[in-house]
Amino acid sequence: MNWRDCFILCFLTGVNCIDCPQPYLPIDSENACIYMSSRAVALNEMEGYCASEANGGKPFNRRFSDEGISELGKNLKLSVESLFPPEVYVGITREKDGMNQPTKNWLFANNQGSVDEKLYELWTREPNMQDCGSVTYLENFKVNPFSCTDSAVFLCEKNEFPCEYSTLPFVEYHQKCLSIFPRKDNYMTAESICGQMGAHLFPYKSSNDSDSVGAAIYSSITFDGGIYAGLRKNEMGQWKYESGEEETKRWDPEDELHQDCGVYGFLKNLTIGMFTMNCDDKLRLLCEIKPEKL
C-alpha cells in the first residue's frame, strides 16, 4: 500500500494513520514503520544493515501487540504473495509393475509406504497419465497430478532435530523439518538435490501434514525460512525479546522449540506464527524508522 492509498483509507475510516517512507510499511497499532530485510543477515550485523541498507532504520526487536502482529501479517502478505510457488513437488510417484507399466498404486518417498490411487485423500482430481504429484496452495494444499518430467520447485524434508542449515534454511514447521528448493527441476533431479543435502522429498501422506506444508510454502522462499523476531532463548530456557519482554503464548503448543532464535513465519491460514531457527545462521530481520502522522 502506498502513501496515497493509506491517506484515502485514513480519510474514509477516520483513524489516525502514519506516513512511512519507501520501502517501509505502516504498522499503525505500533506507531511504527517496518521494513523486512531484502536478504538474510548475520545478527551481529543488524544495526549496520538497518542503518545502511534500510535508509537509516534500526532493528525492530520488541514484542508486537496482538493487533500489531495481525497488521504485520497483512502487510507482509501483500508484499510477498507474488512469490508463493503455485506448484511444489512432494514425494509421491506412480508405481510400475514388473513390465514397467504404470499401476494404480502410488509410492511415498523415503520408503514411507504406498497408497491406492482411489484412497489418496489429497488429489485435486483423478490422475490420468500423470506419474507424480505437486502440492498447490491454490487448492487448499491438495495435490495436483503432475508429470515427473515437468519442472517445479520442490519440498525437501530432513529427519533430524534440531533442523540444520545445509544449503537451504531447514525449519521445523509444526514438527516437520522442511525447506523448499527454489529452483525448478524435474522429479528425478529434485530427488537427487534433496539427497545431496541429506534430505528427501517430503512424503505428503495426509491432510494432517497440511499445516507443515502450508507454513513451508508460504515462508521458506519468501522469508528464507523465517524473520528474526528479536527473540532469543536464554540460559534459563526463557524466551525473551531484546527489549526484555518474555514470550510465552505465540508458539505452537506441540512444537519443541529446538533452536535458540524465535522467527516469524506464515501459518497455513496466512496469519503470522512463530517458529525457531539457529541464531548463528543468517536470518531475515525487521527494521523500523520513525513515522510521521498523515
Number of C-alpha atoms within 10 A of each C-alpha: 10 14 17 10 10 17 16 11 14 15 13 9 10 9 10 14 22 23 22 24 18 12 12 22 26 26 24 19 17 16 17 22 25 27 25 23 19 13 12 18 16 14 18 11 10 19 14 14 22 23 16 11 12 23 16 15 22 21 24 24 18 16 20 16 11 11 12 17 19 16 21 20 19 15 16 20 19 10 14 14 12 10 13 18 20 16 22 25 32 29 25 27 22 23 20 15 10 7 6 8 9 15 13 13 17 22 21 20 19 14 8 13 12 18 17 13 16 12 9 15 13 19 19 15 10 12 17 8 11 16 20 25 27 26 29 21 19 11 13 15 24 22 25 22 21 22 16 21 14 12 18 23 21 30 29 28 26 23 12 12 15 18 23 18 16 11 9 18 25 26 31 29 29 22 16 22 23 30 32 28 22 16 10 16 19 17 28 10 15 26 22 14 18 21 15 12 15 14 23 23 27 27 22 24 21 11 14 9 16 20 17 19 30 22 28 31 29 26 27 26 20 25 26 20 32 30 25 30 26 21 26 24 20 11 7 6 9 13 20 20 19 15 12 12 12 16 16 9 8 11 16 14 9 8 15 15 21 15 19 17 25 26 26 25 29 26 23 21 12 18 18 22 20 21 30 30 29 20 19 12 15 19 26 24 28 24 25 25 23 15 20 13 10 13
